């Protein structure tokens, strides 16, 4: 998937934002939410060529960090007057209240992949809502990053491969009943069916070297330490 840009318009699956400097791109999107973010990884991602998009109050972070989003998406209930004035030409107001601003963003962005910051904390309800939306999302790969973790939805029936040091934390959390095949974990998953009301996979450990995971259905999130984000990108077939 890609983002196509002409001289006046950046198209995001049915909404538009003013943008004059790009002709065509398949770069990643850095999606900024309103929760806690770490400045260094956000700026590093943008410096690597990622496009900035803000979800509602994430635009306040973008303004503070000196970043120019190509679009601000959401119901606009968390954006400051100063931010609204600064980014008024790229605001895309979606007023319905049945979905979060993260979900609204996933619904309209047609891009190669998304790395999201500011969705996992500090509020537990916001973090859970983001992870539930991530588990239901069927489009482009999405990785949520915090200071400690990267969280991503294991695609059904597709092997994800990593090279991790021994004892690296590997957690698997289900939002639906689902089995998972794995090689390279300390505690095997053979015969297990994960279930949000039953078996979960908190703090398993890599044996060291190759780790392979393949979910046998939708709804299983994987959680790794944040420093392995680029390996997750590579396993999805993406790069900076």
KOLNUVO-948627 format. One record per atom (N, C-alpha, C): residue number from 1; x, y, z; atom name. Coordinates in steps of 0.02 Angstrom, whole numbers, padded with zeros to 5 digits. Layout:
<pts>
- NUM,X,Y,Z,CA
...
</pts>
This chain:
<pts>
- 1,00042,-00060,00000,N
- 1,00000,00000,00000,CA
- 1,00044,00062,00000,C
- 2,00016,00118,-00021,N
- 2,00056,00178,-00028,CA
- 2,00014,00239,-00015,C
- 3,00049,00294,-00006,N
- 3,00017,00359,-00002,CA
- 3,00034,00395,-00066,C
- 4,-00015,00420,-00102,N
- 4,-00002,00456,-00164,CA
- 4,-00014,00530,-00154,C
- 5,00033,00569,-00180,N
- 5,00030,00641,-00170,CA
- 5,00036,00676,-00238,C
- 6,-00008,00724,-00252,N
- 6,00003,00768,-00309,CA
- 6,00023,00836,-00283,C
- 7,00023,00887,-00323,N
- 7,00049,00952,-00302,CA
- 7,00009,00983,-00245,C
- 8,-00054,00964,-00237,N
- 8,-00096,00998,-00189,CA
- 8,-00129,00953,-00138,C
- 9,-00124,00888,-00146,N
- 9,-00166,00846,-00105,CA
- 9,-00131,00781,-00086,C
- 10,-00137,00762,-00023,N
- 10,-00114,00698,00002,CA
- 10,-00175,00656,00017,C
- 11,-00182,00599,-00016,N
- 11,-00243,00560,-00010,CA
- 11,-00235,00505,00042,C
- 12,-00281,00503,00090,N
- 12,-00282,00452,00142,CA
- 12,-00349,00416,00141,C
- 13,-00361,00375,00091,N
- 13,-00420,00334,00089,CA
- 13,-00484,00373,00099,C
- 14,-00491,00429,00065,N
- 14,-00553,00466,00068,CA
- 14,-00551,00533,00103,C
- 15,-00495,00548,00138,N
- 15,-00487,00615,00165,CA
- 15,-00424,00644,00134,C
- 16,-00416,00710,00139,N
- 16,-00359,00742,00107,CA
- 16,-00325,00790,00154,C
- 17,-00260,00800,00143,N
- 17,-00223,00849,00181,CA
- 17,-00177,00888,00134,C
- 18,-00170,00953,00146,N
- 18,-00126,00992,00104,CA
- 18,-00055,00968,00113,C
- 19,-00019,00960,00058,N
- 19,00051,00939,00059,CA
- 19,00080,00956,-00009,C
- 20,00136,00991,-00011,N
- 20,00162,01015,-00075,CA
- 20,00231,00988,-00091,C
- 21,00263,00951,-00046,N
- 21,00334,00936,-00055,CA
- 21,00348,00865,-00080,C
- 22,00299,00821,-00080,N
- 22,00310,00751,-00098,CA
- 22,00274,00734,-00162,C
- 23,00304,00691,-00202,N
- 23,00271,00669,-00264,CA
- 23,00239,00600,-00254,C
- 24,00275,00555,-00219,N
- 24,00249,00487,-00207,CA
- 24,00290,00457,-00151,C
- 25,00259,00418,-00108,N
- 25,00297,00388,-00053,CA
- 25,00267,00321,-00033,C
- 26,00311,00276,-00011,N
- 26,00290,00214,00022,CA
- 26,00321,00211,00092,C
- 27,00337,00269,00119,N
- 27,00367,00271,00185,CA
- 27,00317,00253,00240,C
- 28,00344,00239,00297,N
- 28,00303,00224,00355,CA
- 28,00270,00288,00382,C
- 29,00216,00279,00419,N
- 29,00184,00334,00455,CA
- 29,00203,00329,00529,C
- 30,00225,00385,00556,N
- 30,00232,00393,00628,CA
- 30,00168,00424,00653,C
- 31,00126,00384,00686,N
- 31,00061,00406,00710,CA
- 31,00068,00424,00784,C
- 32,00054,00487,00801,N
- 32,00064,00512,00869,CA
- 32,-00004,00520,00903,C
- 33,-00012,00487,00960,N
- 33,-00072,00493,01000,CA
- 33,-00061,00540,01059,C
- 34,-00113,00548,01099,N
- 34,-00111,00597,01152,CA
- 34,-00082,00574,01218,C
- 35,-00064,00510,01224,N
- 35,-00035,00485,01286,CA
- 35,00039,00499,01293,C
- 36,00071,00466,01339,N
- 36,00143,00478,01351,CA
- 36,00184,00456,01290,C
- 37,00232,00497,01270,N
- 37,00277,00479,01216,CA
- 37,00348,00494,01237,C
- 38,00394,00458,01205,N
- 38,00465,00470,01214,CA
- 38,00489,00511,01154,C
- 39,00519,00569,01167,N
- 39,00539,00614,01113,CA
- 39,00590,00584,01067,C
- 40,00641,00550,01094,N
- 40,00697,00527,01053,CA
- 40,00676,00478,00999,C
- 41,00639,00423,01016,N
- 41,00620,00377,00962,CA
- 41,00573,00407,00911,C
- 42,00530,00454,00932,N
- 42,00486,00487,00884,CA
- 42,00527,00527,00834,C
- 43,00572,00568,00859,N
- 43,00613,00610,00814,CA
- 43,00659,00567,00771,C
- 44,00685,00512,00799,N
- 44,00728,00468,00760,CA
- 44,00690,00437,00702,C
- 45,00627,00417,00715,N
- 45,00586,00388,00663,CA
- 45,00572,00439,00608,C
- 46,00555,00499,00627,N
- 46,00541,00552,00579,CA
- 46,00604,00568,00539,C
- 47,00661,00571,00573,N
- 47,00724,00585,00538,CA
- 47,00743,00530,00489,C
- 48,00715,00470,00500,N
- 48,00728,00414,00454,CA
- 48,00681,00416,00394,C
- 49,00634,00463,00392,N
- 49,00592,00472,00334,CA
- 49,00519,00457,00344,C
- 50,00498,00442,00405,N
- 50,00427,00427,00416,CA
- 50,00385,00490,00411,C
- 51,00325,00482,00385,N
- 51,00276,00536,00381,CA
- 51,00242,00543,00449,C
- 52,00230,00605,00471,N
- 52,00197,00617,00535,CA
- 52,00122,00627,00525,C
- 53,00083,00588,00561,N
- 53,00010,00597,00566,CA
- 53,-00006,00599,00640,C
- 54,-00051,00642,00661,N
- 54,-00071,00647,00731,CA
- 54,-00143,00625,00739,C
- 55,-00157,00589,00793,N
- 55,-00225,00570,00812,CA
- 55,-00247,00618,00867,C
- 56,-00290,00665,00849,N
- 56,-00319,00714,00895,CA
- 56,-00265,00745,00939,C
- 57,-00266,00732,01005,N
- 57,-00220,00764,01051,CA
- 57,-00147,00751,01038,C
- 58,-00132,00701,00996,N
- 58,-00063,00691,00976,CA
- 58,-00035,00751,00939,C
- 59,-00079,00792,00911,N
- 59,-00056,00853,00877,CA
- 59,-00023,00902,00926,C
- 60,-00045,00900,00989,N
- 60,-00013,00942,01040,CA
- 60,00060,00922,01049,C
- 61,00073,00856,01050,N
- 61,00142,00831,01053,CA
- 61,00181,00853,00991,C
- 62,00150,00847,00932,N
- 62,00185,00865,00871,CA
- 62,00207,00938,00872,C
- 63,00162,00981,00895,N
- 63,00179,01052,00899,CA
- 63,00237,01063,00948,C
- 64,00233,01031,01006,N
- 64,00286,01039,01056,CA
- 64,00353,01015,01030,C
- 65,00353,00962,00989,N
- 65,00416,00934,00964,CA
- 65,00439,00967,00899,C
- 66,00401,01015,00874,N
- 66,00420,01048,00813,CA
- 66,00409,01007,00751,C
- 67,00361,00961,00752,N
- 67,00346,00918,00696,CA
- 67,00285,00944,00658,C
- 68,00284,00934,00592,N
- 68,00228,00957,00551,CA
- 68,00190,00896,00525,C
- 69,00133,00880,00554,N
- 69,00093,00823,00529,CA
- 69,00062,00839,00462,C
- 70,00056,00789,00419,N
- 70,00020,00798,00356,CA
- 70,-00055,00791,00366,C
- 71,-00075,00764,00424,N
- 71,-00146,00758,00440,CA
- 71,-00154,00752,00515,C
- 72,-00208,00781,00541,N
- 72,-00229,00771,00611,CA
- 72,-00299,00743,00608,C
- 73,-00308,00683,00636,N
- 73,-00370,00646,00628,CA
- 73,-00403,00635,00695,C
- 74,-00468,00644,00700,N
- 74,-00503,00629,00762,CA
- 74,-00563,00672,00774,C
- 75,-00591,00667,00835,N
- 75,-00650,00707,00851,CA
- 75,-00632,00776,00878,C
- 76,-00567,00788,00886,N
- 76,-00540,00854,00904,CA
- 76,-00562,00878,00973,C
- 77,-00574,00832,01020,N
- 77,-00594,00854,01086,CA
- 77,-00534,00863,01133,C
- 78,-00474,00847,01109,N
- 78,-00414,00852,01152,CA
- 78,-00361,00898,01124,C
- 79,-00376,00932,01071,N
- 79,-00327,00975,01038,CA
- 79,-00331,01045,01067,C
- 80,-00274,01076,01081,N
- 80,-00274,01142,01112,CA
- 80,-00290,01196,01060,C
- 81,-00314,01254,01081,N
- 81,-00327,01309,01034,CA
- 81,-00265,01328,00994,C
- 82,-00207,01329,01027,N
- 82,-00145,01346,00992,CA
- 82,-00129,01295,00937,C
- 83,-00138,01231,00954,N
- 83,-00125,01179,00905,CA
- 83,-00175,01182,00847,C
- 84,-00238,01194,00864,N
- 84,-00289,01200,00812,CA
- 84,-00272,01257,00763,C
- 85,-00248,01313,00790,N
- 85,-00230,01369,00747,CA
- 85,-00169,01352,00703,C
- 86,-00121,01316,00732,N
- 86,-00060,01299,00695,CA
- 86,-00072,01249,00639,C
- 87,-00115,01199,00652,N
- 87,-00125,01144,00604,CA
- 87,-00195,01145,00573,C
- 88,-00227,01203,00572,N
- 88,-00296,01207,00549,CA
- 88,-00308,01182,00479,C
- 89,-00257,01187,00436,N
- 89,-00267,01166,00366,CA
- 89,-00261,01091,00356,C
- 90,-00242,01054,00408,N
- 90,-00236,00981,00400,CA
- 90,-00280,00944,00450,C
- 91,-00327,00978,00480,N
- 91,-00373,00946,00528,CA
- 91,-00427,00907,00490,C
- 92,-00439,00845,00511,N
- 92,-00491,00804,00480,CA
- 92,-00537,00779,00536,C
- 93,-00591,00816,00544,N
- 93,-00637,00805,00600,CA
- 93,-00683,00746,00585,C
- 94,-00680,00695,00627,N
- 94,-00725,00638,00622,CA
- 94,-00764,00637,00688,C
- 95,-00824,00665,00690,N
- 95,-00857,00680,00753,CA
- 95,-00887,00621,00790,C
- 96,-00896,00563,00758,N
- 96,-00931,00509,00793,CA
- 96,-00892,00487,00855,C
- 97,-00929,00465,00905,N
- 97,-00900,00447,00970,CA
- 97,-00900,00372,00984,C
- 98,-00913,00332,00933,N
- 98,-00915,00259,00942,CA
- 98,-00847,00226,00933,C
- 99,-00796,00264,00915,N
- 99,-00729,00236,00907,CA
- 99,-00678,00286,00935,C
- 100,-00619,00261,00952,N
- 100,-00566,00304,00976,CA
- 100,-00533,00339,00917,C
- 101,-00492,00389,00933,N
- 101,-00456,00424,00881,CA
- 101,-00404,00378,00848,C
- 102,-00378,00330,00885,N
- 102,-00334,00280,00855,CA
- 102,-00371,00239,00803,C
- 103,-00431,00216,00820,N
- 103,-00471,00178,00772,CA
- 103,-00489,00220,00711,C
- 104,-00507,00282,00722,N
- 104,-00522,00326,00666,CA
- 104,-00462,00332,00619,C
- 105,-00403,00338,00648,N
- 105,-00343,00343,00607,CA
- 105,-00330,00279,00567,C
- 106,-00337,00222,00600,N
- 106,-00327,00159,00564,CA
- 106,-00376,00151,00507,C
- 107,-00436,00177,00517,N
- 107,-00489,00169,00467,CA
- 107,-00475,00208,00403,C
- 108,-00442,00264,00409,N
- 108,-00435,00308,00350,CA
- 108,-00365,00308,00320,C
- 109,-00314,00284,00357,N
- 109,-00247,00285,00330,CA
- 109,-00235,00226,00284,C
- 110,-00214,00240,00223,N
- 110,-00197,00189,00174,CA
- 110,-00123,00195,00160,C
- 111,-00083,00160,00199,N
- 111,-00011,00168,00198,CA
- 111,00023,00100,00204,C
- 112,00090,00099,00198,N
- 112,00126,00036,00201,CA
- 112,00129,00007,00271,C
- 113,00135,00050,00321,N
- 113,00139,00027,00390,CA
- 113,00138,00086,00437,C
- 114,00122,00073,00500,N
- 114,00113,00125,00551,CA
- 114,00152,00106,00614,C
- 115,00189,00154,00640,N
- 115,00218,00148,00707,CA
- 115,00185,00201,00750,C
- 116,00150,00180,00803,N
- 116,00111,00225,00844,CA
- 116,00142,00238,00911,C
- 117,00145,00301,00930,N
- 117,00170,00322,00995,CA
- 117,00113,00358,01032,C
- 118,00112,00353,01098,N
- 118,00063,00389,01137,CA
- 118,-00004,00355,01141,C
- 119,-00005,00288,01133,N
- 119,-00068,00251,01137,CA
- 119,-00069,00199,01193,C
- 120,-00012,00185,01224,N
- 120,-00008,00131,01273,CA
- 120,-00009,00156,01345,C
- 121,-00008,00220,01358,N
- 121,-00008,00244,01426,CA
- 121,-00016,00319,01427,C
- 122,-00027,00348,01488,N
- 122,-00024,00314,01553,CA
- 122,-00090,00283,01575,C
- 123,-00145,00300,01541,N
- 123,-00210,00274,01564,CA
- 123,-00222,00203,01541,C
- 124,-00242,00160,01588,N
- 124,-00253,00090,01572,CA
- 124,-00310,00081,01521,C
- 125,-00364,00121,01527,N
- 125,-00420,00112,01481,CA
- 125,-00400,00130,01410,C
- 126,-00360,00184,01402,N
- 126,-00337,00202,01335,CA
- 126,-00291,00148,01306,C
- 127,-00246,00122,01348,N
- 127,-00202,00069,01323,CA
- 127,-00239,00007,01302,C
- 128,-00288,-00014,01343,N
- 128,-00328,-00073,01326,CA
- 128,-00369,-00062,01262,C
- 129,-00397,-00001,01255,N
- 129,-00435,00014,01195,CA
- 129,-00392,00011,01133,C
- 130,-00330,00037,01138,N
- 130,-00285,00035,01081,CA
- 130,-00266,-00037,01063,C
- 131,-00253,-00078,01114,N
- 131,-00234,-00148,01099,CA
- 131,-00293,-00187,01071,C
- 132,-00353,-00173,01095,N
- 132,-00412,-00207,01067,CA
- 132,-00422,-00188,00994,C
- 133,-00412,-00124,00978,N
- 133,-00417,-00101,00908,CA
- 133,-00362,-00133,00866,C
- 134,-00302,-00139,00894,N
- 134,-00247,-00171,00859,CA
- 134,-00263,-00243,00843,C
- 135,-00294,-00278,00890,N
- 135,-00311,-00349,00879,CA
- 135,-00364,-00358,00826,C
- 136,-00407,-00308,00817,N
- 136,-00460,-00313,00766,CA
- 136,-00440,-00287,00698,C
- 137,-00385,-00250,00696,N
- 137,-00364,-00218,00634,CA
- 137,-00339,-00269,00584,C
- 138,-00363,-00264,00522,N
- 138,-00345,-00312,00470,CA
- 138,-00307,-00280,00412,C
- 139,-00287,-00217,00419,N
- 139,-00254,-00182,00364,CA
- 139,-00178,-00185,00369,C
- 140,-00147,-00129,00353,N
- 140,-00074,-00126,00353,CA
- 140,-00045,-00141,00422,C
- 141,00017,-00166,00425,N
- 141,00048,-00181,00490,CA
- 141,00050,-00119,00535,C
- 142,00035,-00129,00599,N
- 142,00037,-00075,00648,CA
- 142,00077,-00098,00708,C
- 143,00124,-00057,00730,N
- 143,00164,-00071,00789,CA
- 143,00153,-00014,00838,C
- 144,00134,-00030,00899,N
- 144,00128,00021,00951,CA
- 144,00191,00018,00994,C
- 145,00220,00077,01006,N
- 145,00283,00080,01043,CA
- 145,00277,00125,01103,C
- 146,00303,00100,01159,N
- 146,00310,00141,01220,CA
- 146,00384,00141,01238,C
- 147,00400,00171,01296,N
- 147,00469,00171,01317,CA
- 147,00495,00101,01329,C
- 148,00450,00055,01350,N
- 148,00471,-00012,01369,CA
- 148,00457,-00064,01315,C
- 149,00404,-00056,01277,N
- 149,00378,-00112,01238,CA
- 149,00363,-00092,01166,C
- 150,00360,-00144,01123,N
- 150,00325,-00140,01059,CA
- 150,00271,-00194,01059,C
- 151,00212,-00174,01036,N
- 151,00154,-00219,01035,CA
- 151,00129,-00223,00963,C
- 152,00115,-00283,00939,N
- 152,00092,-00291,00871,CA
- 152,00047,-00353,00866,C
- 153,00004,-00352,00816,N
- 153,-00042,-00407,00805,CA
- 153,-00008,-00459,00761,C
- 154,-00002,-00520,00785,N
- 154,00026,-00574,00744,CA
- 154,-00022,-00590,00687,C
- 155,-00001,-00583,00625,N
- 155,-00047,-00598,00570,CA
- 155,-00063,-00673,00568,C
- 156,-00124,-00689,00552,N
- 156,-00145,-00759,00552,CA
- 156,-00110,-00798,00497,C
- 157,-00084,-00856,00516,N
- 157,-00055,-00904,00468,CA
- 157,00003,-00875,00429,C
- 158,00042,-00832,00462,N
- 158,00102,-00804,00431,CA
- 158,00158,-00806,00482,C
- 159,00214,-00836,00464,N
- 159,00269,-00842,00511,CA
- 159,00304,-00774,00520,C
- 160,00316,-00758,00584,N
- 160,00356,-00700,00601,CA
- 160,00420,-00725,00633,C
- 161,00478,-00701,00608,N
- 161,00542,-00727,00629,CA
- 161,00585,-00672,00659,C
- 162,00621,-00689,00713,N
- 162,00663,-00641,00748,CA
- 162,00728,-00675,00769,C
- 163,00779,-00635,00783,N
- 163,00841,-00660,00814,CA
- 163,00848,-00623,00880,C
- 164,00836,-00658,00935,N
- 164,00834,-00626,01001,CA
- 164,00884,-00658,01048,C
- 165,00916,-00618,01091,N
- 165,00961,-00646,01141,CA
- 165,00923,-00691,01190,C
- 166,00959,-00736,01220,N
- 166,00930,-00781,01270,CA
- 166,00899,-00740,01326,C
- 167,00842,-00762,01350,N
- 167,00804,-00732,01405,CA
- 167,00767,-00667,01386,C
- 168,00766,-00650,01322,N
- 168,00725,-00592,01302,CA
- 168,00652,-00606,01317,C
- 169,00618,-00557,01346,N
- 169,00547,-00564,01363,CA
- 169,00505,-00567,01300,C
- 170,00461,-00618,01296,N
- 170,00414,-00626,01240,CA
- 170,00346,-00641,01271,C
- 171,00299,-00593,01266,N
- 171,00233,-00603,01293,CA
- 171,00181,-00608,01237,C
- 172,00133,-00650,01247,N
- 172,00079,-00660,01198,CA
- 172,00013,-00651,01235,C
- 173,-00028,-00604,01210,N
- 173,-00090,-00590,01244,CA
- 173,-00148,-00594,01195,C
- 174,-00197,-00638,01208,N
- 174,-00252,-00649,01161,CA
- 174,-00311,-00602,01174,C
- 175,-00343,-00581,01120,N
- 175,-00407,-00547,01124,CA
- 175,-00463,-00590,01094,C
- 176,-00446,-00652,01077,N
- 176,-00494,-00702,01053,CA
- 176,-00461,-00770,01064,C
- 177,-00500,-00823,01066,N
- 177,-00469,-00890,01071,CA
- 177,-00427,-00904,01009,C
- 178,-00364,-00921,01018,N
- 178,-00319,-00931,00961,CA
- 178,-00258,-00972,00984,C
- 179,-00236,-01017,00941,N
- 179,-00176,-01056,00953,CA
- 179,-00117,-01022,00917,C
- 180,-00057,-01041,00937,N
- 180,00003,-01012,00907,CA
- 180,00058,-01065,00904,C
- 181,00088,-01073,00846,N
- 181,00147,-01116,00839,CA
- 181,00209,-01074,00853,C
- 182,00258,-01104,00888,N
- 182,00317,-01067,00906,CA
- 182,00378,-01112,00908,C
- 183,00435,-01084,00888,N
- 183,00500,-01116,00897,CA
- 183,00546,-01065,00929,C
- 184,00583,-01087,00980,N
- 184,00632,-01043,01011,CA
- 184,00609,-01010,01075,C
- 185,00555,-01035,01105,N
- 185,00532,-01009,01170,CA
- 185,00551,-01057,01226,C
- 186,00564,-01029,01285,N
- 186,00582,-01069,01343,CA
- 186,00526,-01117,01362,C
- 187,00464,-01092,01363,N
- 187,00407,-01133,01381,CA
- 187,00364,-01144,01319,C
- 188,00362,-01205,01293,N
- 188,00329,-01220,01229,CA
- 188,00254,-01204,01231,C
- 189,00227,-01192,01172,N
- 189,00157,-01176,01164,CA
- 189,00116,-01234,01136,C
- 190,00148,-01292,01126,N
- 190,00115,-01350,01096,CA
- 190,00052,-01368,01134,C
- 191,-00003,-01373,01097,N
- 191,-00066,-01395,01127,CA
- 191,-00104,-01341,01164,C
- 192,-00077,-01280,01167,N
- 192,-00111,-01227,01203,CA
- 192,-00157,-01187,01157,C
- 193,-00214,-01167,01184,N
- 193,-00257,-01118,01151,CA
- 193,-00261,-01058,01196,C
- 194,-00238,-01002,01172,N
- 194,-00242,-00940,01211,CA
- 194,-00313,-00915,01211,C
- 195,-00332,-00884,01267,N
- 195,-00400,-00859,01275,CA
- 195,-00398,-00802,01325,C
- 196,-00430,-00745,01311,N
- 196,-00428,-00690,01359,CA
- 196,-00459,-00707,01427,C
- 197,-00503,-00758,01429,N
- 197,-00532,-00779,01492,CA
- 197,-00499,-00842,01519,C
- 198,-00443,-00861,01488,N
- 198,-00409,-00922,01510,CA
- 198,-00334,-00915,01502,C
- 199,-00305,-00954,01458,N
- 199,-00232,-00956,01449,CA
- 199,-00206,-00893,01416,C
- 200,-00158,-00860,01449,N
- 200,-00121,-00805,01418,CA
- 200,-00047,-00822,01421,C
- 201,-00006,-00780,01390,N
- 201,00065,-00797,01385,CA
- 201,00110,-00741,01409,C
- 202,00105,-00723,01472,N
- 202,00144,-00668,01499,CA
- 202,00216,-00690,01514,C
- 203,00264,-00651,01489,N
- 203,00335,-00658,01507,CA
- 203,00364,-00727,01495,C
- 204,00350,-00755,01435,N
- 204,00390,-00811,01412,CA
- 204,00460,-00784,01396,C
- 205,00506,-00827,01378,N
- 205,00574,-00804,01365,CA
- 205,00601,-00838,01302,C
- 206,00640,-00800,01264,N
- 206,00674,-00828,01206,CA
- 206,00731,-00873,01229,C
- 207,00740,-00928,01193,N
- 207,00795,-00973,01208,CA
- 207,00862,-00946,01183,C
- 208,00859,-00897,01139,N
- 208,00920,-00869,01109,CA
- 208,00927,-00891,01038,C
- 209,00940,-00843,00993,N
- 209,00944,-00860,00922,CA
- 209,00876,-00851,00888,C
- 210,00861,-00897,00843,N
- 210,00800,-00890,00803,CA
- 210,00737,-00901,00844,C
- 211,00690,-00857,00836,N
- 211,00623,-00864,00865,CA
- 211,00573,-00859,00809,C
- 212,00528,-00907,00805,N
- 212,00476,-00907,00753,CA
- 212,00408,-00913,00786,C
- 213,00362,-00870,00765,N
- 213,00294,-00870,00791,CA
- 213,00245,-00870,00733,C
- 214,00192,-00908,00739,N
- 214,00139,-00906,00688,CA
- 214,00072,-00918,00722,C
- 215,00032,-00865,00724,N
- 215,-00035,-00871,00752,CA
- 215,-00080,-00910,00704,C
- 216,-00123,-00952,00732,N
- 216,-00167,-00993,00691,CA
- 216,-00236,-00962,00683,C
- 217,-00240,-00898,00696,N
- 217,-00302,-00861,00689,CA
- 217,-00290,-00789,00709,C
- 218,-00341,-00748,00707,N
- 218,-00334,-00677,00723,CA
- 218,-00343,-00665,00798,C
- 219,-00315,-00610,00822,N
- 219,-00329,-00589,00890,CA
- 219,-00273,-00598,00940,C
- 220,-00212,-00618,00917,N
- 220,-00157,-00630,00964,CA
- 220,-00105,-00574,00957,C
- 221,-00094,-00538,01011,N
- 221,-00044,-00485,01012,CA
- 221,00021,-00512,01041,C
- 222,00077,-00490,01012,N
- 222,00143,-00505,01038,CA
- 222,00172,-00441,01068,C
- 223,00210,-00449,01123,N
- 223,00241,-00393,01157,CA
- 223,00315,-00410,01167,C
- 224,00358,-00367,01139,N
- 224,00431,-00375,01146,CA
- 224,00460,-00311,01175,C
- 225,00521,-00314,01201,N
- 225,00554,-00252,01222,CA
- 225,00561,-00204,01164,C
- 226,00556,-00139,01178,N
- 226,00554,-00088,01126,CA
- 226,00615,-00089,01081,C
- 227,00672,-00111,01106,N
- 227,00733,-00108,01066,CA
- 227,00731,-00156,01006,C
- 228,00682,-00201,01004,N
- 228,00677,-00247,00947,CA
- 228,00626,-00226,00895,C
- 229,00606,-00162,00898,N
- 229,00556,-00138,00850,CA
- 229,00577,-00148,00777,C
- 230,00640,-00134,00762,N
- 230,00660,-00139,00692,CA
- 230,00657,-00211,00667,C
- 231,00669,-00260,00712,N
- 231,00661,-00330,00693,CA
- 231,00587,-00345,00678,C
- 232,00542,-00315,00716,N
- 232,00471,-00324,00701,CA
- 232,00454,-00296,00633,C
- 233,00480,-00237,00618,N
- 233,00470,-00208,00551,CA
- 233,00494,-00255,00497,C
- 234,00554,-00281,00506,N
- 234,00583,-00325,00456,CA
- 234,00542,-00388,00447,C
- 235,00515,-00415,00502,N
- 235,00474,-00475,00497,CA
- 235,00409,-00462,00459,C
- 236,00385,-00400,00461,N
- 236,00328,-00380,00422,CA
- 236,00346,-00363,00350,C
- 237,00411,-00366,00334,N
- 237,00433,-00348,00267,CA
- 237,00441,-00274,00256,C
- 238,00449,-00235,00311,N
- 238,00455,-00163,00307,CA
- 238,00524,-00142,00332,C
- 239,00543,-00080,00314,N
- 239,00606,-00052,00338,CA
- 239,00601,00023,00339,C
- 240,00645,00055,00375,N
- 240,00646,00128,00378,CA
- 240,00683,00156,00317,C
</pts>
